[in-house]
Amino acid sequence: MDHNYSDKKGEYKKFYSIIIAIVLTSGLMTILHDGGITYFMRMTIGVFFLVFSLFKIFNLKNFVPAYQQYDILAKRSIIYAYVYPFIELLLAFGYLMIGFGIGLHLTTAILMVISSIGIFKAMKEPDHTIMCACLGTFIKLPVTKITLVEDLAMSTMALLMIIIEII
């Protein structure tokens, strides 16, 4: 589908609105619970995974083929492509319930790095017009640096929490 400038602008508005809502929700939860930076990171990752997984699950039949276009594991296994949104949902619950530690963070970091590799490869393609499946197919934007930064930020926060828990 070819998007004109105003279509893309509208799609970016939706995307940024969701990201802002996630950060504000995480910030409010942190303030209400007198949490610090680690609590804020946990809430951000948890709310992020909750929101993003639900968009994927609500339109799973369209998410799977879109995700298989660029994710290195989903390309090899349709089962993984179908299960991935539910993995994100489980990770969301893990972060929001705060009962899990290093294993949760390590799983998140590994998944996000693997996802980043696929995104990076997709961005390097000469005629890269692969649509991002990060919010299912609710938002129609191509895989871009924003997608890469999003995944790398998640893996960085997960790795920081591992370091904080070890220290």
Backbone as CSV, one residue per row, in Angstrom:
resi,resn,N_x,N_y,N_z,CA_x,CA_y,CA_z,C_x,C_y,C_z
1,MET,0.842,-1.171,0.000,0.000,0.000,0.000,0.887,1.233,0.000
2,ASP,0.655,2.117,-0.904,1.457,3.321,-1.027,0.802,4.437,-0.221
3,HIS,1.544,4.988,0.716,1.008,6.050,1.566,1.509,7.392,1.087
4,ASN,0.605,8.366,1.060,1.072,9.708,0.765,1.492,10.370,2.067
5,TYR,1.992,11.594,1.982,2.547,12.273,3.145,1.525,12.408,4.272
6,SER,0.287,12.808,3.954,-0.700,13.015,5.018,-1.092,11.691,5.671
7,ASP,-1.118,10.590,4.891,-1.383,9.279,5.483,-0.300,8.929,6.494
8,LYS,0.960,9.088,6.094,2.071,8.786,6.989,2.032,9.672,8.222
9,LYS,1.722,10.948,8.017,1.661,11.888,9.131,0.611,11.428,10.145
10,GLY,-0.534,10.992,9.661,-1.588,10.488,10.538,-1.173,9.219,11.268
11,GLU,-0.458,8.346,10.557,0.014,7.106,11.162,1.057,7.400,12.242
12,TYR,1.962,8.337,11.962,2.960,8.717,12.966,2.299,9.349,14.177
13,LYS,1.242,10.134,13.979,0.510,10.725,15.112,-0.058,9.629,16.005
14,LYS,-0.650,8.611,15.397,-1.183,7.490,16.180,-0.056,6.800,16.950
15,PHE,1.052,6.552,16.253,2.177,5.862,16.878,2.724,6.655,18.063
16,TYR,3.005,7.937,17.841,3.559,8.758,18.917,2.569,8.929,20.061
17,SER,1.286,8.981,19.762,0.273,9.083,20.819,0.318,7.856,21.722
18,ILE,0.482,6.693,21.126,0.566,5.455,21.907,1.829,5.447,22.761
19,ILE,2.957,5.836,22.183,4.217,5.872,22.937,4.118,6.861,24.095
20,ILE,3.572,8.043,23.844,3.407,9.046,24.902,2.492,8.507,25.998
21,ALA,1.404,7.852,25.621,0.488,7.277,26.608,1.193,6.223,27.462
22,ILE,2.036,5.407,26.846,2.779,4.380,27.585,3.726,5.027,28.587
23,VAL,4.470,6.032,28.148,5.433,6.704,29.034,4.704,7.436,30.161
24,LEU,3.617,8.132,29.841,2.857,8.846,30.877,2.233,7.876,31.880
25,THR,1.683,6.783,31.397,1.110,5.771,32.291,2.184,5.205,33.207
26,SER,3.337,4.893,32.642,4.446,4.354,33.428,4.921,5.370,34.457
27,GLY,5.007,6.624,34.046,5.415,7.686,34.964,4.426,7.860,36.099
28,LEU,3.142,7.850,35.782,2.108,7.986,36.807,2.141,6.807,37.776
29,MET,2.287,5.599,37.253,2.379,4.417,38.115,3.597,4.513,39.029
30,THR,4.690,5.018,38.502,5.914,5.170,39.290,5.705,6.182,40.408
31,ILE,5.093,7.309,40.091,4.831,8.343,41.099,3.887,7.815,42.177
32,LEU,2.816,7.149,41.771,1.831,6.639,42.728,2.403,5.572,43.656
33,HIS,3.430,4.888,43.221,4.041,3.828,44.029,5.390,4.232,44.607
34,ASP,5.695,5.519,44.569,6.983,6.017,45.076,8.154,5.204,44.542
35,GLY,8.078,4.852,43.281,9.121,4.042,42.670,10.248,4.897,42.115
36,GLY,11.369,4.275,41.896,12.520,4.955,41.318,12.656,4.624,39.842
37,ILE,13.853,4.794,39.336,14.113,4.594,37.913,13.892,3.135,37.500
38,THR,14.259,2.187,38.370,14.057,0.776,38.042,12.569,0.462,37.928
39,TYR,11.786,1.004,38.851,10.333,0.801,38.806,9.769,1.394,37.516
40,PHE,10.229,2.586,37.170,9.770,3.234,35.941,10.112,2.384,34.714
41,MET,11.320,1.841,34.668,11.703,0.997,33.529,10.834,-0.253,33.464
42,ARG,10.584,-0.870,34.631,9.732,-2.065,34.667,8.340,-1.749,34.140
43,MET,7.788,-0.635,34.608,6.438,-0.258,34.182,6.412,0.086,32.690
44,THR,7.439,0.770,32.221,7.492,1.135,30.801,7.527,-0.112,29.928
45,ILE,8.403,-1.041,30.264,8.488,-2.280,29.488,7.178,-3.064,29.605
46,GLY,6.643,-3.147,30.814,5.403,-3.891,31.030,4.229,-3.324,30.256
47,VAL,4.030,-2.015,30.351,2.913,-1.382,29.638,3.147,-1.460,28.130
48,PHE,4.389,-1.249,27.708,4.742,-1.348,26.288,4.353,-2.725,25.742
49,PHE,4.828,-3.779,26.419,4.526,-5.132,25.958,3.025,-5.420,26.011
50,LEU,2.348,-4.928,27.037,0.910,-5.152,27.147,0.175,-4.539,25.958
51,VAL,0.433,-3.278,25.701,-0.246,-2.569,24.613,0.118,-3.172,23.256
52,PHE,1.407,-3.339,23.017,1.851,-3.826,21.709,1.385,-5.266,21.457
53,SER,1.415,-6.114,22.499,0.978,-7.503,22.301,-0.511,-7.571,21.996
54,LEU,-1.304,-6.749,22.661,-2.750,-6.794,22.423,-3.106,-6.353,21.008
55,PHE,-2.428,-5.328,20.497,-2.674,-4.929,19.108,-2.350,-6.081,18.154
56,LYS,-1.282,-6.814,18.445,-0.900,-7.951,17.600,-1.926,-9.077,17.707
57,ILE,-2.345,-9.373,18.934,-3.284,-10.473,19.164,-4.639,-10.173,18.532
58,PHE,-5.093,-8.936,18.606,-6.398,-8.571,18.050,-6.474,-8.805,16.543
59,ASN,-5.331,-8.778,15.865,-5.327,-8.998,14.416,-4.199,-9.964,14.054
60,LEU,-4.198,-11.096,14.724,-3.121,-12.078,14.593,-2.934,-12.559,13.157
61,LYS,-4.027,-12.759,12.431,-3.905,-13.301,11.068,-3.175,-12.336,10.133
62,ASN,-3.248,-11.045,10.369,-2.498,-10.083,9.552,-1.125,-9.781,10.140
63,PHE,-0.995,-9.919,11.466,0.300,-9.681,12.103,1.337,-10.692,11.622
64,VAL,0.964,-11.969,11.614,1.926,-13.042,11.325,2.646,-12.851,9.991
65,PRO,1.949,-12.675,8.866,2.687,-12.498,7.606,3.511,-11.208,7.574
66,ALA,3.014,-10.157,8.226,3.780,-8.904,8.264,5.063,-9.094,9.065
67,TYR,4.972,-9.804,10.180,6.127,-10.031,11.052,7.146,-10.948,10.381
68,GLN,6.654,-11.914,9.618,7.550,-12.846,8.935,8.385,-12.175,7.847
69,GLN,8.009,-10.994,7.441,8.777,-10.296,6.412,10.133,-9.834,6.923
70,TYR,10.253,-9.596,8.238,11.524,-9.048,8.719,12.107,-9.705,9.964
71,ASP,11.348,-10.419,10.749,11.912,-11.034,11.948,12.641,-12.319,11.577
72,ILE,13.880,-12.459,12.049,14.701,-13.598,11.623,14.176,-14.938,12.143
73,LEU,13.556,-14.972,13.311,12.988,-16.229,13.807,11.627,-16.514,13.174
74,ALA,10.819,-15.482,13.009,9.492,-15.654,12.405,9.595,-16.101,10.950
75,LYS,10.664,-15.685,10.268,10.876,-16.138,8.884,11.078,-17.649,8.829
76,ARG,11.668,-18.195,9.878,11.990,-19.626,9.907,10.878,-20.478,10.513
77,SER,10.002,-19.835,11.308,8.970,-20.607,11.994,7.675,-19.811,12.109
78,ILE,6.664,-20.283,11.412,5.357,-19.628,11.502,4.784,-19.794,12.911
79,ILE,5.141,-20.888,13.569,4.687,-21.098,14.949,5.212,-19.976,15.837
80,TYR,6.497,-19.650,15.693,7.072,-18.549,16.471,6.334,-17.244,16.177
81,ALA,6.017,-17.006,14.923,5.310,-15.780,14.552,3.950,-15.705,15.241
82,TYR,3.264,-16.834,15.339,1.967,-16.857,16.022,2.109,-16.735,17.539
83,VAL,3.158,-17.310,18.094,3.347,-17.323,19.548,3.930,-16.005,20.067
84,TYR,4.686,-15.302,19.240,5.400,-14.104,19.692,4.525,-13.089,20.446
85,PRO,3.340,-12.724,19.957,2.531,-11.756,20.716,2.175,-12.255,22.117
86,PHE,2.016,-13.570,22.268,1.690,-14.138,23.568,2.918,-14.153,24.480
87,ILE,4.099,-14.291,23.891,5.340,-14.150,24.662,5.420,-12.726,25.201
88,GLU,5.139,-11.746,24.343,5.133,-10.349,24.793,4.119,-10.141,25.910
89,LEU,2.952,-10.752,25.795,1.919,-10.608,26.817,2.392,-11.196,28.148
90,LEU,3.033,-12.361,28.101,3.582,-12.960,29.325,4.674,-12.077,29.926
91,LEU,5.526,-11.526,29.082,6.555,-10.610,29.576,5.915,-9.388,30.224
92,ALA,4.845,-8.887,29.625,4.131,-7.733,30.198,3.668,-8.054,31.610
93,PHE,3.028,-9.199,31.776,2.556,-9.584,33.110,3.729,-9.724,34.081
94,GLY,4.828,-10.292,33.609,6.014,-10.427,34.454,6.519,-9.085,34.945
95,TYR,6.580,-8.110,34.063,7.055,-6.782,34.458,6.047,-6.058,35.337
96,LEU,4.784,-6.171,35.038,3.772,-5.440,35.801,3.523,-6.061,37.173
97,MET,3.769,-7.354,37.320,3.582,-8.008,38.615,4.819,-7.883,39.498
98,ILE,5.942,-7.540,38.953,7.198,-7.283,39.659,7.720,-8.468,40.465
99,GLY,7.281,-9.667,40.200,7.759,-10.796,40.974,8.930,-11.518,40.343
100,PHE,9.354,-11.066,39.190,10.373,-11.800,38.450,11.615,-10.929,38.293
101,GLY,12.747,-11.538,38.109,13.983,-10.772,38.075,14.820,-10.979,36.836
102,ILE,16.025,-11.432,37.063,17.039,-11.489,36.017,16.597,-12.337,34.817
103,GLY,15.931,-13.452,35.047,15.469,-14.293,33.939,14.519,-13.552,33.009
104,LEU,13.633,-12.765,33.593,12.690,-11.957,32.816,13.438,-10.922,31.982
105,HIS,14.384,-10.239,32.624,15.151,-9.199,31.923,16.010,-9.802,30.816
106,LEU,16.611,-10.949,31.102,17.465,-11.606,30.107,16.638,-12.069,28.899
107,THR,15.476,-12.640,29.158,14.581,-13.052,28.069,14.203,-11.855,27.205
108,THR,13.856,-10.751,27.861,13.483,-9.529,27.139,14.643,-9.030,26.292
109,ALA,15.826,-8.956,26.891,16.999,-8.454,26.166,17.288,-9.319,24.941
110,ILE,17.244,-10.631,25.112,17.525,-11.540,23.993,16.486,-11.372,22.884
111,LEU,15.203,-11.363,23.246,14.149,-11.208,22.235,14.271,-9.887,21.482
112,MET,14.573,-8.821,22.207,14.656,-7.508,21.568,15.897,-7.388,20.680
113,VAL,16.988,-8.015,21.076,18.189,-8.001,20.234,17.931,-8.807,18.958
114,ILE,17.300,-9.975,19.096,16.965,-10.776,17.914,16.055,-9.982,16.985
115,SER,15.062,-9.332,17.556,14.152,-8.504,16.763,14.911,-7.365,16.078
116,SER,15.846,-6.759,16.797,16.643,-5.653,16.244,17.470,-6.095,15.043
117,ILE,17.987,-7.307,15.102,18.778,-7.832,13.979,17.914,-7.906,12.724
118,GLY,16.701,-8.433,12.861,15.790,-8.513,11.720,15.419,-7.143,11.181
119,ILE,15.190,-6.210,12.085,14.841,-4.842,11.680,16.007,-4.202,10.940
120,PHE,17.208,-4.362,11.484,18.404,-3.794,10.858,18.589,-4.357,9.452
121,LYS,18.429,-5.670,9.316,18.557,-6.296,7.991,17.501,-5.769,7.020
122,ALA,16.277,-5.609,7.501,15.194,-5.105,6.641,15.475,-3.681,6.187
123,MET,16.054,-2.882,7.069,16.360,-1.490,6.724,17.471,-1.397,5.691
124,LYS,18.320,-2.399,5.620,19.444,-2.398,4.683,19.038,-2.815,3.269
125,GLU,17.845,-3.357,3.115,17.386,-3.773,1.787,17.231,-2.544,0.904
126,PRO,17.646,-2.636,-0.370,17.635,-1.471,-1.263,16.261,-0.809,-1.409
127,ASP,15.234,-1.604,-1.621,13.889,-1.041,-1.779,13.076,-1.421,-0.554
128,HIS,13.486,-0.875,0.569,12.885,-1.312,1.826,11.539,-0.627,2.040
129,THR,10.502,-1.397,1.830,9.136,-0.917,2.042,8.368,-1.898,2.920
130,ILE,9.087,-2.631,3.737,8.456,-3.604,4.620,7.708,-2.854,5.719
131,MET,6.462,-3.240,5.917,5.646,-2.581,6.926,5.950,-3.150,8.306
132,CYS,6.021,-2.268,9.281,6.283,-2.657,10.658,5.049,-3.348,11.229
133,ALA,5.271,-4.426,11.946,4.168,-5.168,12.557,4.127,-4.956,14.066
134,CYS,4.862,-3.953,14.566,5.005,-3.771,16.013,3.686,-3.499,16.727
135,LEU,2.739,-2.864,16.063,1.405,-2.663,16.634,0.378,-3.436,15.816
136,GLY,0.751,-4.657,15.472,-0.116,-5.446,14.607,-0.169,-4.767,13.261
137,THR,-1.348,-4.541,12.772,-1.487,-3.793,11.519,-2.339,-2.548,11.737
138,PHE,-2.477,-2.150,13.010,-3.255,-0.954,13.358,-2.616,0.301,12.791
139,ILE,-1.299,0.362,12.862,-0.565,1.505,12.328,0.235,1.008,11.139
140,LYS,0.094,1.693,10.037,0.741,1.266,8.799,1.930,2.165,8.497
141,LEU,3.066,1.780,9.065,4.311,2.505,8.846,5.387,1.510,8.448
142,PRO,6.335,1.942,7.640,7.427,1.033,7.281,8.378,0.827,8.458
143,VAL,9.124,-0.273,8.386,10.185,-0.514,9.358,11.200,0.611,9.180
144,THR,11.489,1.331,10.260,12.409,2.466,10.194,13.347,2.450,11.396
145,LYS,14.152,3.497,11.487,15.042,3.655,12.640,14.245,3.708,13.937
146,ILE,13.030,4.242,13.875,12.182,4.303,15.073,11.930,2.895,15.600
147,THR,11.660,1.963,14.709,11.421,0.573,15.086,12.664,-0.010,15.740
148,LEU,13.809,0.272,15.160,15.076,-0.220,15.693,15.359,0.390,17.060
149,VAL,15.182,1.692,17.193,15.428,2.385,18.468,14.495,1.841,19.549
150,GLU,13.268,1.600,19.189,12.270,1.063,20.123,12.750,-0.271,20.704
151,ASP,13.184,-1.187,19.854,13.650,-2.490,20.328,14.962,-2.387,21.098
152,LEU,15.869,-1.558,20.625,17.143,-1.395,21.330,16.947,-0.724,22.686
153,ALA,15.993,0.193,22.786,15.697,0.835,24.074,15.166,-0.198,25.067
154,MET,14.313,-1.081,24.592,13.769,-2.129,25.460,14.879,-3.062,25.942
155,SER,15.755,-3.475,25.032,16.838,-4.374,25.437,17.807,-3.666,26.371
156,THR,18.054,-2.388,26.135,18.946,-1.617,27.008,18.367,-1.509,28.413
157,MET,17.075,-1.201,28.516,16.446,-1.119,29.840,16.506,-2.469,30.550
158,ALA,16.262,-3.550,29.821,16.320,-4.884,30.422,17.733,-5.190,30.919
159,LEU,18.735,-4.852,30.119,20.128,-5.081,30.532,20.507,-4.211,31.727
160,LEU,20.041,-2.968,31.744,20.297,-2.091,32.896,19.689,-2.669,34.167
161,MET,18.507,-3.230,34.064,17.878,-3.823,35.247,18.630,-5.061,35.722
162,ILE,19.223,-5.808,34.800,20.064,-6.945,35.202,21.253,-6.425,35.999
163,ILE,21.902,-5.397,35.477,23.066,-4.813,36.163,22.667,-4.289,37.535
164,ILE,21.548,-3.572,37.607,21.084,-3.017,38.882,20.791,-4.132,39.883
165,GLU,20.187,-5.219,39.436,19.874,-6.327,40.346,21.125,-7.062,40.810
166,ILE,22.143,-7.110,39.964,23.383,-7.796,40.334,24.190,-6.973,41.335
167,ILE,24.170,-5.659,41.150,24.996,-4.779,42.002,24.473,-4.698,43.397
